[in-house]
């Protein structure tokens, strides 16, 4: 994706002055703070309940698996129906489901299998919301402001990642972790209220075939648009998959790093995740003002920096230094999301946008599952430092591939030059 100019700073001011976008942004800030608070509380609750990292892995997989299983269907439904109504319904449903966790805990009916079921149901709802959100942004934002809008929207996740875990870590010390989930349920319901007041320019989708054959054709159309050889979306898909692979298990690795190596417990875990969020927030704010000329090369450079930082993390055992490294690590890896989302929104017809975003999301989720299955087990067998070192090597792969391509082209140019001289 080549964008040959800096963003006009007024774009950000115009976006924040857009009532619909500001409401969407505000609702997501509230929702993301609660969601990340719940993430800390949920992982910590399971760890205290069973004292097994494997159970945290199960929770992580259950949070990831439903969108992967049902994503192909979610995209079709989102392209067919009102995104506003779907987003409101999802927020209300997952708010009530999350609030059921502390209620059942208070009534002494919360068991680990029941918790797994609730996590699966909440994740099934959340898997619809992400593609709905990013396919809704072009309905309220002009095309030339999409990168700024996507970057600002990503800041909501980073603000949540910054405040939620820090608050969650403190509350985990002072309060029952399941009680924090009640707060999370309220934030989802609050997000639904914000959505009620937003006006979307919903496209009129007519002619959809409701039969299984028609739905199968719509699903195939979304996949073929991403994987077709002449499209430009295969590279972003691979980047998103690698992004999921390295970020999916980060919370589990940070918890183990905090408890077993740094001896800081829940508060240290919250600090590490918040440092990661600070870096991601600064990266997103940077992209609200700057458009790189070559987005894919920019992402590859960010991954390379994150790879080197991962190798450094694998050699230190100091909390202040780890906080600094994770801040830069978060900034480097988080470049992929707003840049990829903008490329997708620019190149995909509106009638296909939700399906294409869902396919990209499935690549990201596949990466998360792979990372969840690989890195925690690697940490158990060989230590957390080894897990981060291997993660660093994985992040360096795109630059290695680019270097090999460059060397091959230089070799071909040298051969041509030699032939001409002869």
The 8 nearest C-alpha neighbors of each residue, nearest first, counted from 0:
[[1, 294, 293, 342, 2, 295, 292, 231],
 [2, 0, 292, 293, 3, 294, 291, 290],
 [3, 1, 292, 4, 290, 291, 0, 293],
 [2, 4, 292, 1, 5, 291, 290, 293],
 [5, 3, 2, 290, 6, 292, 291, 289],
 [4, 6, 289, 290, 7, 288, 3, 291],
 [7, 5, 288, 289, 8, 290, 4, 10],
 [6, 8, 9, 10, 5, 288, 11, 289],
 [9, 7, 10, 11, 288, 6, 12, 287],
 [8, 10, 12, 7, 11, 13, 6, 14],
 [11, 9, 13, 8, 12, 7, 14, 144],
 [10, 12, 14, 9, 13, 8, 15, 147],
 [11, 13, 9, 15, 14, 10, 16, 8],
 [14, 12, 16, 10, 11, 15, 9, 17],
 [15, 13, 11, 17, 16, 12, 10, 20],
 [14, 16, 12, 17, 13, 21, 11, 20],
 [15, 17, 13, 14, 18, 12, 21, 20],
 [16, 18, 14, 15, 20, 19, 21, 13],
 [19, 17, 21, 20, 16, 22, 15, 197],
 [18, 20, 197, 22, 21, 17, 23, 198],
 [19, 21, 23, 17, 22, 18, 24, 139],
 [22, 20, 24, 18, 23, 19, 15, 25],
 [21, 23, 25, 19, 24, 20, 193, 26],
 [22, 24, 20, 26, 21, 25, 27, 19],
 [25, 23, 21, 27, 22, 26, 20, 152],
 [26, 24, 22, 28, 27, 23, 21, 29],
 [27, 25, 190, 23, 193, 29, 28, 24],
 [26, 28, 30, 24, 29, 25, 31, 155],
 [27, 29, 155, 25, 31, 26, 30, 32],
 [30, 28, 27, 26, 32, 31, 186, 33],
 [29, 31, 27, 186, 33, 187, 28, 32],
 [30, 32, 159, 34, 28, 33, 156, 29],
 [159, 33, 31, 163, 29, 35, 34, 30],
 [32, 34, 183, 36, 30, 31, 35, 186],
 [35, 33, 31, 37, 36, 32, 183, 30],
 [34, 36, 163, 38, 37, 32, 33, 160],
 [37, 35, 163, 167, 33, 164, 38, 34],
 [36, 38, 40, 34, 35, 180, 39, 41],
 [37, 39, 35, 41, 36, 40, 34, 42],
 [38, 40, 42, 37, 36, 41, 164, 167],
 [39, 41, 176, 37, 43, 38, 42, 44],
 [42, 40, 44, 38, 43, 39, 37, 45],
 [41, 43, 45, 39, 44, 40, 55, 46],
 [44, 42, 46, 40, 41, 45, 39, 47],
 [43, 45, 41, 47, 46, 42, 40, 176],
 [44, 46, 48, 42, 43, 47, 49, 41],
 [45, 47, 50, 43, 48, 44, 49, 51],
 [48, 46, 44, 50, 45, 49, 43, 51],
 [47, 49, 45, 46, 44, 50, 43, 111],
 [48, 50, 51, 46, 47, 45, 54, 52],
 [51, 49, 46, 47, 48, 52, 45, 54],
 [52, 50, 53, 49, 54, 46, 55, 45],
 [51, 53, 55, 54, 56, 46, 50, 251],
 [52, 54, 56, 51, 55, 57, 375, 376],
 [55, 53, 57, 56, 52, 51, 58, 45],
 [56, 54, 58, 52, 57, 53, 42, 59],
 [55, 57, 59, 53, 54, 58, 60, 52],
 [56, 58, 54, 60, 55, 59, 61, 53],
 [59, 57, 61, 55, 56, 60, 62, 54],
 [60, 58, 56, 62, 57, 61, 55, 63],
 [59, 61, 63, 57, 62, 58, 64, 56],
 [62, 60, 58, 119, 64, 63, 59, 57],
 [63, 61, 122, 59, 60, 64, 119, 58],
 [62, 64, 60, 61, 65, 364, 66, 59],
 [63, 65, 67, 61, 66, 60, 62, 68],
 [66, 64, 123, 68, 67, 69, 63, 122],
 [67, 65, 126, 70, 69, 68, 64, 123],
 [66, 68, 64, 65, 70, 361, 69, 364],
 [69, 67, 65, 66, 70, 64, 71, 361],
 [68, 70, 66, 72, 71, 67, 65, 73],
 [71, 69, 73, 66, 67, 72, 357, 68],
 [70, 72, 69, 73, 74, 218, 357, 358],
 [71, 73, 70, 75, 69, 74, 76, 218],
 [74, 72, 70, 76, 75, 71, 127, 77],
 [75, 73, 354, 353, 77, 72, 76, 357],
 [74, 76, 78, 72, 77, 73, 354, 79],
 [77, 75, 79, 73, 78, 74, 80, 72],
 [76, 78, 74, 79, 80, 75, 353, 82],
 [79, 77, 75, 76, 353, 80, 350, 74],
 [78, 80, 76, 77, 204, 75, 81, 207],
 [81, 79, 77, 78, 76, 82, 85, 204],
 [82, 80, 83, 84, 85, 201, 77, 79],
 [81, 83, 85, 84, 131, 86, 77, 80],
 [82, 84, 86, 81, 85, 87, 194, 199],
 [85, 83, 87, 86, 81, 82, 88, 80],
 [84, 86, 82, 88, 83, 87, 89, 81],
 [85, 87, 89, 83, 88, 84, 128, 82],
 [88, 86, 191, 84, 90, 89, 85, 83],
 [89, 87, 85, 91, 86, 90, 92, 84],
 [88, 90, 86, 92, 87, 91, 124, 85],
 [91, 89, 187, 87, 93, 92, 88, 191],
 [90, 92, 94, 88, 188, 89, 93, 87],
 [93, 91, 89, 95, 94, 90, 88, 96],
 [92, 94, 96, 121, 95, 90, 91, 97],
 [95, 93, 184, 187, 91, 97, 92, 96],
 [94, 96, 98, 92, 93, 97, 184, 99],
 [95, 97, 93, 99, 98, 94, 92, 121],
 [96, 98, 184, 94, 99, 95, 100, 93],
 [99, 97, 181, 184, 95, 100, 96, 101],
 [98, 100, 102, 96, 97, 101, 103, 95],
 [101, 99, 103, 98, 102, 97, 104, 177],
 [102, 100, 104, 177, 103, 178, 99, 98],
 [101, 103, 99, 105, 104, 100, 106, 98],
 [102, 104, 106, 109, 108, 100, 105, 101],
 [103, 105, 109, 101, 107, 102, 106, 108],
 [106, 104, 102, 107, 103, 101, 108, 109],
 [105, 107, 103, 104, 108, 102, 109, 101],
 [108, 106, 104, 105, 109, 103, 110, 102],
 [109, 107, 103, 106, 104, 110, 105, 113],
 [110, 108, 104, 103, 107, 113, 114, 111],
 [111, 109, 113, 112, 114, 108, 104, 107],
 [110, 112, 114, 113, 115, 109, 45, 48],
 [113, 111, 115, 114, 110, 116, 109, 117],
 [114, 112, 116, 110, 115, 111, 117, 109],
 [113, 115, 111, 117, 112, 116, 110, 118],
 [114, 116, 112, 118, 113, 117, 111, 119],
 [117, 115, 113, 119, 114, 118, 120, 112],
 [116, 118, 120, 114, 119, 115, 121, 113],
 [117, 119, 115, 121, 116, 120, 122, 114],
 [120, 118, 116, 122, 61, 117, 121, 62],
 [119, 121, 123, 117, 122, 118, 116, 124],
 [122, 120, 118, 124, 93, 123, 119, 117],
 [121, 123, 125, 62, 119, 124, 120, 126],
 [122, 124, 65, 120, 126, 121, 125, 66],
 [125, 123, 121, 122, 126, 89, 127, 93],
 [124, 126, 122, 128, 127, 123, 121, 129],
 [127, 125, 66, 123, 124, 128, 122, 129],
 [126, 128, 125, 124, 129, 73, 130, 131],
 [127, 129, 131, 125, 126, 130, 132, 86],
 [128, 130, 132, 131, 127, 126, 133, 125],
 [131, 129, 133, 132, 356, 128, 357, 353],
 [132, 130, 128, 134, 129, 133, 82, 135],
 [133, 131, 135, 129, 130, 134, 128, 136],
 [134, 132, 135, 136, 130, 131, 129, 340],
 [133, 135, 131, 353, 132, 136, 130, 352],
 [136, 134, 132, 138, 133, 137, 131, 82],
 [135, 137, 138, 133, 139, 134, 140, 132],
 [138, 136, 140, 139, 135, 134, 141, 142],
 [139, 137, 200, 135, 136, 199, 140, 201],
 [138, 140, 137, 136, 199, 200, 20, 19],
 [141, 139, 137, 136, 138, 142, 145, 144],
 [142, 140, 144, 143, 137, 145, 139, 138],
 [141, 143, 145, 144, 140, 137, 345, 344],
 [142, 144, 141, 145, 146, 140, 147, 10],
 [145, 143, 142, 147, 141, 146, 148, 10],
 [144, 146, 148, 142, 147, 143, 149, 341],
 [147, 145, 149, 148, 341, 144, 150, 337],
 [146, 148, 287, 150, 145, 144, 149, 151],
 [149, 147, 145, 151, 146, 150, 152, 144],
 [150, 148, 152, 146, 337, 151, 147, 145],
 [149, 151, 283, 153, 147, 337, 152, 148],
 [152, 150, 154, 148, 153, 149, 147, 287],
 [153, 151, 149, 154, 150, 155, 148, 24],
 [152, 154, 150, 155, 156, 151, 149, 283],
 [155, 153, 157, 151, 152, 156, 280, 283],
 [156, 154, 28, 158, 153, 157, 152, 27],
 [155, 157, 159, 154, 153, 158, 31, 160],
 [156, 158, 160, 154, 280, 276, 159, 155],
 [159, 157, 161, 155, 160, 156, 154, 162],
 [32, 158, 160, 31, 156, 163, 157, 162],
 [159, 161, 157, 276, 158, 163, 35, 162],
 [160, 162, 273, 276, 158, 159, 157, 277],
 [161, 163, 159, 165, 160, 164, 166, 158],
 [162, 164, 36, 32, 35, 159, 166, 160],
 [165, 163, 269, 167, 36, 166, 39, 168],
 [166, 164, 269, 168, 162, 167, 163, 270],
 [167, 165, 163, 169, 164, 168, 162, 170],
 [166, 168, 164, 36, 170, 165, 169, 163],
 [167, 169, 266, 269, 171, 265, 165, 166],
 [168, 170, 166, 172, 171, 167, 266, 165],
 [171, 169, 173, 167, 174, 172, 168, 166],
 [170, 172, 168, 176, 174, 169, 173, 167],
 [171, 173, 170, 169, 174, 168, 265, 266],
 [174, 172, 170, 171, 169, 175, 176, 168],
 [173, 175, 170, 171, 172, 176, 178, 179],
 [174, 176, 178, 177, 171, 173, 179, 170],
 [177, 175, 40, 171, 178, 179, 44, 174],
 [176, 178, 101, 180, 179, 175, 40, 100],
 [179, 177, 180, 176, 181, 175, 101, 174],
 [180, 178, 182, 177, 181, 176, 37, 40],
 [181, 179, 183, 177, 182, 178, 37, 97],
 [180, 182, 98, 184, 183, 179, 178, 101],
 [183, 181, 185, 180, 179, 184, 186, 33],
 [182, 184, 33, 180, 186, 181, 185, 34],
 [185, 183, 94, 98, 181, 97, 187, 186],
 [184, 186, 188, 182, 183, 187, 189, 94],
 [185, 187, 189, 30, 183, 184, 188, 33],
 [188, 186, 94, 190, 90, 184, 189, 30],
 [187, 189, 191, 185, 91, 190, 186, 94],
 [190, 188, 186, 192, 191, 187, 185, 193],
 [189, 191, 26, 187, 193, 192, 188, 30],
 [190, 192, 87, 194, 188, 189, 193, 90],
 [191, 193, 189, 195, 190, 194, 188, 196],
 [194, 192, 190, 26, 191, 195, 22, 196],
 [195, 193, 191, 197, 192, 196, 87, 190],
 [194, 196, 192, 193, 197, 191, 87, 83],
 [195, 197, 194, 193, 198, 192, 22, 19],
 [198, 196, 19, 194, 195, 199, 22, 193],
 [199, 197, 19, 196, 200, 139, 195, 83],
 [200, 198, 201, 138, 139, 197, 83, 135],
 [201, 199, 138, 202, 139, 198, 135, 137],
 [200, 202, 199, 203, 138, 81, 82, 135],
 [203, 201, 204, 200, 350, 349, 138, 81],
 [204, 202, 205, 201, 79, 80, 350, 81],
 [205, 203, 79, 202, 206, 350, 207, 78],
 [206, 204, 207, 203, 79, 208, 202, 350],
 [205, 207, 208, 204, 209, 79, 203, 213],
 [208, 206, 205, 209, 204, 213, 79, 214],
 [207, 209, 213, 210, 206, 214, 212, 211],
 [210, 208, 213, 207, 214, 211, 212, 206],
 [209, 211, 213, 212, 208, 214, 215, 207],
 [212, 210, 214, 213, 215, 209, 208, 216],
 [213, 211, 215, 210, 214, 216, 208, 209],
 [214, 212, 208, 216, 210, 215, 211, 209],
 [213, 215, 217, 211, 216, 212, 218, 210],
 [216, 214, 218, 212, 213, 217, 211, 219],
 [215, 217, 219, 213, 214, 218, 220, 212],
 [218, 216, 220, 214, 219, 215, 213, 221],
 [217, 219, 215, 221, 216, 220, 214, 71],
 [220, 218, 216, 222, 217, 221, 223, 215],
 [221, 219, 217, 223, 218, 222, 216, 224],
 [220, 222, 354, 355, 218, 224, 219, 223],
 [223, 221, 219, 225, 224, 220, 226, 358],
 [224, 222, 226, 220, 227, 225, 221, 219],
 [223, 225, 221, 222, 227, 226, 220, 230],
 [226, 224, 222, 223, 232, 227, 233, 355],
 [227, 225, 223, 224, 233, 228, 222, 230],
 [226, 228, 223, 230, 224, 229, 225, 233],
 [229, 227, 230, 226, 233, 231, 225, 223],
 [230, 228, 227, 231, 226, 232, 224, 233],
 [229, 231, 227, 228, 232, 225, 224, 226],
 [232, 230, 233, 229, 234, 225, 235, 228],
 [231, 233, 235, 225, 234, 230, 236, 226],
 [232, 234, 236, 235, 226, 231, 225, 237],
 [233, 235, 237, 236, 232, 238, 231, 295],
 [236, 234, 238, 232, 237, 233, 339, 239],
 [237, 235, 233, 239, 234, 238, 359, 232],
 [238, 236, 240, 234, 239, 235, 241, 233],
 [237, 239, 235, 241, 240, 236, 242, 234],
 [238, 240, 242, 363, 236, 237, 241, 235],
 [241, 239, 363, 366, 362, 237, 243, 242],
 [240, 242, 244, 238, 243, 239, 366, 237],
 [243, 241, 239, 240, 244, 245, 246, 238],
 [244, 242, 367, 366, 363, 240, 246, 247],
 [243, 245, 366, 370, 367, 241, 242, 247],
 [244, 246, 243, 242, 247, 370, 390, 241],
 [247, 245, 249, 243, 248, 244, 242, 367],
 [248, 246, 367, 243, 249, 244, 245, 370],
 [247, 249, 371, 251, 250, 246, 370, 252],
 [248, 250, 252, 246, 251, 247, 253, 245],
 [251, 249, 253, 252, 248, 254, 272, 247],
 [250, 252, 254, 253, 248, 249, 255, 375],
 [253, 251, 249, 255, 254, 250, 256, 248],
 [254, 252, 256, 250, 255, 251, 249, 257],
 [253, 255, 257, 251, 268, 256, 252, 250],
 [254, 256, 252, 258, 253, 257, 259, 251],
 [257, 255, 253, 260, 254, 259, 258, 252],
 [258, 256, 261, 254, 263, 268, 255, 267],
 [259, 257, 264, 262, 255, 263, 256, 260],
 [258, 260, 255, 256, 262, 257, 261, 264],
 [261, 259, 256, 262, 257, 258, 316, 255],
 [260, 262, 257, 263, 258, 259, 256, 316],
 [263, 261, 258, 260, 259, 257, 264, 267],
 [262, 264, 267, 257, 261, 258, 266, 265],
 [265, 263, 258, 267, 266, 257, 262, 268],
 [266, 264, 268, 168, 267, 269, 263, 171],
 [267, 265, 168, 269, 268, 264, 169, 270],
 [266, 268, 263, 270, 269, 265, 264, 257],
 [267, 269, 265, 254, 271, 266, 257, 270],
 [270, 268, 164, 165, 168, 266, 272, 267],
 [269, 271, 267, 273, 268, 272, 165, 274],
 [272, 270, 274, 268, 273, 269, 322, 267],
 [271, 273, 275, 269, 274, 270, 276, 268],
 [272, 274, 161, 276, 270, 275, 271, 160],
 [275, 273, 326, 277, 271, 276, 272, 322],
 [274, 276, 326, 329, 325, 272, 273, 278],
 [275, 277, 161, 273, 160, 157, 279, 274],
 [278, 276, 274, 280, 279, 275, 326, 161],
 [277, 279, 330, 326, 329, 281, 276, 280],
 [278, 280, 330, 329, 276, 282, 277, 281],
 [281, 279, 157, 277, 283, 154, 282, 278],
 [282, 280, 284, 278, 283, 279, 285, 277],
 [281, 283, 330, 285, 279, 280, 284, 278],
 [284, 282, 150, 280, 286, 285, 281, 154],
 [283, 285, 281, 287, 286, 282, 280, 150],
 [284, 286, 282, 283, 287, 288, 281, 289],
 [287, 285, 289, 283, 288, 284, 150, 290],
 [286, 288, 147, 284, 285, 150, 289, 151],
 [289, 287, 6, 286, 285, 8, 5, 7],
 [290, 288, 286, 5, 6, 287, 285, 291],
 [289, 291, 5, 2, 6, 4, 292, 286],
 [292, 290, 293, 294, 2, 289, 297, 1],
 [291, 293, 1, 2, 3, 294, 290, 0],
 [294, 292, 1, 0, 291, 296, 295, 297],
 [293, 295, 297, 0, 296, 291, 298, 292],
 [294, 296, 298, 297, 293, 299, 0, 235],
 [297, 295, 299, 298, 294, 293, 300, 301],
 [296, 298, 294, 300, 295, 299, 293, 301],
 [297, 299, 301, 295, 300, 296, 335, 334],
 [300, 298, 296, 302, 301, 297, 397, 398],
 [301, 299, 303, 297, 298, 302, 296, 304],
 [302, 300, 331, 298, 304, 303, 299, 332],
 [301, 303, 305, 299, 394, 300, 304, 332],
 [304, 302, 395, 306, 300, 305, 301, 394],
 [303, 305, 301, 307, 306, 302, 308, 300],
 [306, 304, 328, 302, 308, 303, 307, 331],
 [391, 307, 305, 394, 303, 309, 304, 395],
 [306, 308, 310, 304, 309, 305, 391, 303],
 [307, 309, 311, 305, 310, 306, 312, 324],
 [310, 308, 391, 312, 306, 311, 387, 307],
 [309, 311, 388, 313, 307, 391, 308, 312],
 [312, 310, 308, 313, 309, 314, 307, 315],
 [313, 311, 309, 314, 310, 315, 308, 321],
 [312, 314, 384, 310, 388, 311, 387, 315],
 [313, 315, 311, 312, 384, 310, 316, 388],
 [316, 314, 312, 317, 313, 311, 321, 320],
 [317, 315, 261, 318, 260, 314, 321, 312],
 [316, 318, 320, 319, 315, 321, 261, 322],
 [317, 319, 321, 320, 322, 261, 316, 267],
 [320, 318, 322, 321, 317, 323, 324, 316],
 [319, 321, 323, 322, 317, 318, 324, 315],
 [320, 322, 318, 324, 323, 319, 317, 325],
 [323, 321, 319, 325, 320, 324, 274, 271],
 [324, 322, 320, 326, 321, 325, 319, 327],
 [325, 323, 321, 327, 326, 322, 328, 320],
 [324, 326, 328, 275, 322, 327, 323, 329],
 [325, 327, 278, 275, 274, 323, 329, 328],
 [328, 326, 330, 324, 325, 329, 278, 331],
 [329, 327, 325, 305, 331, 326, 330, 324],
 [330, 328, 278, 279, 275, 326, 327, 331],
 [329, 331, 278, 279, 282, 327, 328, 333],
 [330, 332, 301, 328, 329, 305, 333, 302],
 [331, 333, 329, 334, 302, 301, 330, 305],
 [334, 332, 335, 279, 330, 331, 329, 336],
 [335, 333, 332, 336, 298, 331, 337, 338],
 [334, 336, 333, 298, 338, 339, 337, 332],
 [335, 337, 339, 338, 334, 340, 333, 239],
 [338, 336, 340, 149, 150, 339, 341, 335],
 [337, 339, 341, 340, 336, 335, 294, 342],
 [338, 340, 342, 336, 341, 337, 235, 335],
 [341, 339, 337, 343, 342, 338, 336, 344],
 [342, 340, 344, 338, 343, 146, 339, 337],
 [341, 343, 339, 345, 340, 344, 346, 338],
 [342, 344, 340, 346, 341, 345, 347, 339],
 [343, 345, 341, 342, 347, 346, 340, 352],
 [346, 344, 342, 343, 347, 341, 142, 348],
 [345, 347, 343, 344, 342, 348, 231, 341],
 [346, 348, 344, 352, 343, 345, 349, 351],
 [347, 349, 351, 350, 352, 346, 344, 345],
 [350, 348, 352, 351, 347, 202, 353, 344],
 [349, 351, 348, 352, 78, 204, 353, 202],
 [352, 350, 349, 354, 348, 353, 355, 347],
 [351, 353, 349, 355, 354, 347, 350, 134],
 [354, 352, 74, 356, 134, 355, 78, 130],
 [353, 355, 74, 357, 221, 351, 352, 356],
 [356, 354, 358, 352, 221, 357, 353, 351],
 [357, 355, 359, 353, 358, 354, 130, 360],
 [356, 358, 360, 354, 355, 359, 74, 130],
 [357, 359, 361, 355, 360, 356, 354, 222],
 [360, 358, 356, 362, 361, 357, 236, 355],
 [361, 359, 357, 363, 358, 362, 356, 364],
 [360, 362, 364, 358, 363, 67, 359, 365],
 [361, 363, 240, 365, 359, 360, 364, 366],
 [362, 364, 240, 243, 360, 239, 366, 361],
 [365, 363, 367, 361, 366, 362, 63, 360],
 [366, 364, 362, 368, 367, 363, 361, 369],
 [365, 367, 244, 243, 240, 369, 363, 364],
 [368, 366, 247, 243, 244, 364, 370, 365],
 [369, 367, 371, 365, 370, 366, 372, 60],
 [368, 370, 366, 372, 367, 371, 244, 373],
 [369, 371, 244, 367, 373, 372, 368, 374],
 [372, 370, 248, 368, 369, 373, 367, 374],
 [371, 373, 369, 370, 368, 374, 375, 376],
 [374, 372, 370, 371, 376, 375, 369, 377],
 [373, 375, 377, 376, 370, 386, 378, 371],
 [376, 374, 378, 377, 373, 379, 371, 252],
 [377, 375, 379, 378, 374, 373, 380, 372],
 [376, 378, 374, 380, 375, 379, 386, 381],
 [377, 379, 382, 383, 375, 376, 386, 381],
 [380, 378, 376, 377, 382, 381, 375, 383],
 [379, 381, 377, 378, 382, 376, 375, 383],
 [380, 382, 378, 377, 379, 385, 383, 386],
 [383, 381, 378, 384, 385, 379, 380, 386],
 [384, 382, 378, 386, 385, 387, 256, 252],
 [383, 385, 313, 387, 386, 382, 388, 314],
 [384, 386, 388, 383, 387, 382, 313, 389],
 [387, 385, 383, 378, 389, 384, 388, 374],
 [388, 386, 390, 384, 313, 309, 385, 389],
 [387, 389, 310, 385, 391, 313, 390, 386],
 [390, 388, 392, 391, 386, 387, 385, 393],
 [391, 389, 387, 393, 388, 392, 386, 245],
 [306, 392, 390, 309, 388, 394, 389, 310],
 [391, 393, 389, 395, 394, 390, 306, 388],
 [394, 392, 390, 391, 396, 395, 389, 306],
 [395, 393, 306, 391, 302, 392, 396, 303],
 [394, 396, 303, 392, 306, 393, 398, 397],
 [395, 397, 399, 393, 398, 394, 400, 392],
 [398, 396, 400, 399, 395, 299, 401, 394],
 [399, 397, 401, 400, 396, 395, 402, 299],
 [400, 398, 396, 402, 401, 397, 403, 395],
 [399, 401, 397, 403, 398, 402, 396, 404],
 [402, 400, 398, 404, 399, 403, 405, 397],
 [401, 403, 405, 399, 404, 400, 398, 406],
 [402, 404, 406, 400, 405, 401, 407, 399],
 [405, 403, 407, 401, 402, 406, 408, 400],
 [404, 406, 402, 408, 407, 403, 409, 401],
 [407, 405, 409, 403, 408, 404, 410, 402],
 [406, 408, 410, 404, 405, 409, 403, 411],
 [409, 407, 411, 405, 410, 406, 412, 404],
 [410, 408, 406, 412, 411, 407, 413, 405],
 [411, 409, 413, 407, 408, 412, 406, 414],
 [410, 412, 408, 414, 413, 409, 407, 415],
 [411, 413, 409, 415, 410, 414, 408, 416],
 [414, 412, 416, 410, 411, 415, 417, 409],
 [413, 415, 417, 411, 416, 412, 418, 410],
 [414, 416, 412, 418, 413, 417, 419, 411],
 [417, 415, 413, 419, 414, 418, 412, 420],
 [416, 418, 414, 420, 415, 419, 413, 421],
 [419, 417, 421, 415, 416, 420, 414, 413],
 [418, 420, 416, 421, 417, 415, 414, 413],
 [421, 419, 417, 418, 416, 415, 414, 413],
 [420, 418, 419, 417, 416, 415, 414, 413]]
